[in-house]
Amino acid sequence: MDRPTHIVPPIRFTSTAGDEASITVATALVEHLDALYDRLLDPGHREALVAGTLRAKHLDTIERLLFRATAEMDQGAMQLSDALRTQAALLIGQYRPLAAATGRLAGEPSRAAL
């Protein structure tokens, strides 16, 4: 799934044009978290296996992040808070590097960064 954002240090979302992330990009983050949630629930996906005993904790964290992101967007925020974006990036980052490494080992091309 292509995303219009990537993570740059310090963990902050920027658009591909280099602009600070807007609420449109926040929507992409929400969609990514939602997709990760679904993958963690499905034992057929690699993410569910990687999560192991942390699966329930990560599902709870994703639910809280989605609730907070939705609340901030509903309040008319122009951009999600740094704390929310950082938490989301750290959670997503726990799965992304493994996916890229597994893909390279299997001969698949490297995936684009979030």
N, C-alpha and C positions, 0 to 999 in steps of 0.2 A: 504494500500500500504506500503510494507516494505521499509524502507530507511536505508542505511548503515551509518547513522550519528545520533548523538544526540547533544543536546545543554547542555553545561556545563558552570558554571560561571567562569570568566566573559564570556558573550555570545560569544562563539567560537565553531566552528564545529570541531569535532574530529572523526576520523574513529573508527570503533568498535575495532580495534587493538590498539587504543590509540594514533595513529599518527596524526599529524596536517593534516587537510583536504587538499586533493589534488584536481586537476581540475576534476578528475573522480567524486569525491564527490560533486563538484560544479555542475556537470551535474544533480545529484540527486536533488539538491536544486532547480535548474531551473525547473525540471520536477514537483516538489512539488508545486512551485509557479504557474506553468501553470495549474495544476489540481485544485488548490484553485481558480484561476481565473475562470475556467469553472464552478465550483460549485457556485461561487458568481453570475454568470449569470443565473443559473438555479433555478427558484423559488421553484422547487421541493426539493431542498437540504436544510438541516438545516442551513448551512453556509450563504445562501442567506437571510434567515429570521433573523439570528443573526446580520448580517451586518446592516440591516435596512437603516437608512438615511446615514450611512457612506459607503454604498456599492460603490457609484461612486468614492469616494475618495480612497477607498482601491483598486478598479480596476485600477485607474490611478497610484497608488503607485506600484502595481504589474507590470504594463507595464513598468514603469521607471526602476524597479529593474531588470526585464528580459532584457531590452535593455542594461543596464550597465553590467550585468553579461555576456551577449553575447559579448559585446565590449571588456571586460577584457580577456575573453577566446580567442577571435580572435587575440588579441595582444600577445598571447603566455604566459600570466601570469601563473605561477605555482600554484597560489592560489588566490582566490578572496580576494579583499580588506576587511579589518576589518569593515569599515563603511558599505559596502554593505551587508556583512554577518550579522552584527548587525541589520540593518534595516529589513532584511528578517526575522530574528529570532523574532524580536518584532512583526512584522505583523502576522507571523504564530502563534505566541504565543497567540494572541488575540482569536484564534479559537480553538486551541488544548485543553486548559483546559476545555472549555465548552463541547467539544466533549467527553472527558473522563468522566466528571461528568454526562452528559446526558446518556452515555452508562451504567454507574454504576446504575443510577436510573432505567434504563430499564432492568437491570439484565444482561447486556452484560459485558464480561470481559474487563478490562482496556486495552487500546491500547498502543502499544510501543511508546516511545518518539521519536521525530524526530531525 
